[in-house]
């Protein structure tokens, strides 16, 4: 196996030296869209090495997503945007939908505002979370015009926040609660974060919470395996004995029931700031602060 650099794209003309990239995504025409922390959104033609960008003047903390029609969705600390390319190829704002950004930055999030990237759902919907008080919401918008379709509260009062990606499942999403996680010391000496994963379904234009799990998943993005219907989360239980044990926990995506858990490590270096990935052979990989962990079924060990 070999990794080869195909091309280097210089974005210094579009991204000032005091700014940085927050996310990248390719579109169906082979172009690469980007968003910066300071709120600049642009598109680059990888073959020509040319690019152009516009300013949203709002902070971006999460990645962006592109749909099959070429629409680009970006969530800032104040609003959800759809952008498309104009006649000259420059990005243009198609619509802007403000959300409830709350009164302060919640524990477990990088800034005051939504803590998650947009997620595309069937039926022409796009989902994000807000930062409302006392409870955060999962909010769904129509991709065509940005109109709000529905929203629903998740988790308990003043105990809900997320910095993880929403997971599409069926006609809805699964959201993870990261409230209380402000770095590895937040889970040191047996501590953990506020518990919760929740599934939100959309039926006839209405949002409802299908189930809520009491598992505590401090920070890593969960992953869904469509092959077996299990959601995998990186969890940590509270321990009065001060034990810092981390687990790959499998949750039934239909019911929210815990199916099993496998210990992945001990101590603060077993925490993850990345996410879980499922390989084609069914193995799960967790990128922790101390290294990469692989978990596989005994029947396929080899």
Secondary structure as GFF3:
##gff-version 3
##sequence-region A 1 302
A	DSSP	beta_strand	21	26	.	.	.	ID=ss1
A	DSSP	beta_strand	31	36	.	.	.	ID=ss2
A	DSSP	beta_strand	40	45	.	.	.	ID=ss3
A	DSSP	beta_strand	50	55	.	.	.	ID=ss4
A	DSSP	beta_strand	65	66	.	.	.	ID=ss5
A	DSSP	beta_strand	72	75	.	.	.	ID=ss6
A	DSSP	beta_strand	79	85	.	.	.	ID=ss7
A	DSSP	beta_strand	91	98	.	.	.	ID=ss8
A	DSSP	beta_strand	119	121	.	.	.	ID=ss9
A	DSSP	beta_strand	125	129	.	.	.	ID=ss10
A	DSSP	beta_strand	137	142	.	.	.	ID=ss11
A	DSSP	beta_strand	148	153	.	.	.	ID=ss12
A	DSSP	beta_strand	167	169	.	.	.	ID=ss13
A	DSSP	beta_strand	172	176	.	.	.	ID=ss14
A	DSSP	three_ten_helix	184	187	.	.	.	ID=ss15
A	DSSP	beta_strand	197	203	.	.	.	ID=ss16
A	DSSP	beta_strand	206	213	.	.	.	ID=ss17
A	DSSP	beta_strand	223	225	.	.	.	ID=ss18
A	DSSP	beta_strand	230	236	.	.	.	ID=ss19
A	DSSP	beta_strand	245	252	.	.	.	ID=ss20
A	DSSP	beta_strand	258	266	.	.	.	ID=ss21
A	DSSP	three_ten_helix	268	270	.	.	.	ID=ss22
A	DSSP	beta_strand	276	278	.	.	.	ID=ss23
A	DSSP	beta_strand	284	288	.	.	.	ID=ss24
A	DSSP	beta_strand	291	295	.	.	.	ID=ss25
A	DSSP	three_ten_helix	298	300	.	.	.	ID=ss26
###
